[in-house]
Structures are given as structure tokens and as C-alpha cells.
Amino acid sequence: MDFNDMSALAFEIKNLHDKAEIYSKDNEYVYTDVYKTWIKQYNRLLDKYNALTTLSLTHMSYSIHDLSSTQKTVRNATVKFFLTNLSNLIRKIESDIETTRLKMAEEKIAPHQMRKCFKIGIEGCPLNPDYQSNKIFIAMPFSDDYKDSYNYGIVPVLDGLGYQYYKADNEITNKDIMCKICQQIQSCQMAIINISGLNPNVMLEQGLAYGLGKPVIILKDKATKAISDLGSIEYIEYSHAGDLQQKLYKTLSSK
């Protein structure tokens, strides 16, 4: 289906609708010859639509029952029916155009990227991040309480296995924090999410990772109460950094 041809067809049909509507409002009667012309124009446009969509919508016709007793004019109900058919066809074409537009936009968006920016509402991500197949995004609270789990639990494992990794507070930029995080999640192969302390920002990052279809490894210290909503999802529970290191290594080595 050609986007430009459909847009041009929608314009033609709107013109016919507006012309017929204005005529019927400005004149007490719609004469039969005028109505015949409208029907012919409608069917010509319908043929164009059928050709573009490979559909077979039926031509519009009229019978003696659509005319007045003199048969020189058309009944008001017939005119309303004609305008309604035009309006319905216009809505159908506009729906087809929007579907085509979204499909075209979707085809331009790389599989690892956002389909729509949740901050500004445009299709795709304006930062257009590249995919890095060996990169892991790490989300965890920015708190000294979790430094050991990061430095001695996570980092040695990722370094030992040759992964690149990203943690938001390790990079200082002037970017919007959520744009920075979203960009990095899009570019990564997978995400490691430490939900210890149930930090709201970490939960949002976890949701973004799941929404982008990234494999997610959830970590939780034993002090943090389990969340019922995550009850059916496997996670690594650890008591100290050394425990985390062993369990994380085993998990990543098996992937």
C-alpha cells in the first residue's frame, strides 16, 4: 500500500464529501442528475481504493425508492446515506494511512531500541543508541550500603568473564538522567538489577529492561523482603559479597 497514493485518495474523497454536503445544505433539493454524478465519482474513487488495498468493496448504486415521487430529485434520507458512506470510507482510509505510517516508523526502529520515547512521545529513540552485544547494564541503589556487593560481588565476575558493563553513577554527564539510563539499557545485551532496599528508581529501570525485551538477572540481599509481584521470577539471593560473586558467576557462566 503506497502511503502517498492513499493520502491523495483521502484528499479526493474528502473533497467529494464536502462538495456534496455543501450542495445539499445550500439547495432545497438534490436533483437526480447531480446525485448520479456523485455516485459515479464515488465508485471511481472506490475503484482506486480497491486497487490500492486489493479489496473488493461493492459499488454504490441507487434505485427508484431513493428518488422522490417525481423521480427528478433524491430523498433526503438517500443523501444522508451517501454522506455517511463517504464519511465511513474516509475514516477507513485514515485508519489505513495511520497503520501504514506506524509500520513504516516501526521498520526504521532497530529491534533493541524503544518503539516510542516515554518522555517526549515521538516514535523511536532520538538518541538512536547502538547495540553492544557484550555489555551489561547494572541497576542498583546509589548507596554506600551496596558498594561491597558491587565492587566485590558483581565487578570481579564481569571482569573475569570479559563483559563490558555500565552503572549510571560511574559516569557524570549533563544528559537527563532518565534519558541516559534508557539509552544505556537499550544498548546493552542484558541487565543485572539489584532490588535490595526496593528503591523506586531501580524498579523503574527493571521495568524498562523488561519492556525492551532484555534478559534480566535480579539480585536481592537477604535483608530485603521478597515482593509478591516477583514471586514467580527467579532471582539471586545473597548474604554477602562473596556469596553474590559465587552465585552470579554460576548464573552467567551457564548462559
Secondary structure, DSSP 8 states (H G I E B T S, - for coil): --HHHHHHHHHHHHHHHHHHHHHHHHSS-EEHHHHHHHHHHHHHHHHHHHHHHT---------GGGB-TTSSEE-HHHHHHHHHHHHHHHHHHHHHHHHHHHHHHHHHS-TTS-SB-TTT--BB-TT-----TTEEEEE--SSGGGHHIIIIIIHHHHHHHT-EEEEGGG---SS-HHHHHHHHHHH-SEEEEE-TT--HHHHHHHHHHHHTT--EEEEEETTS---GGGTTS--EEESSHHHHHHHHHHHHHT-
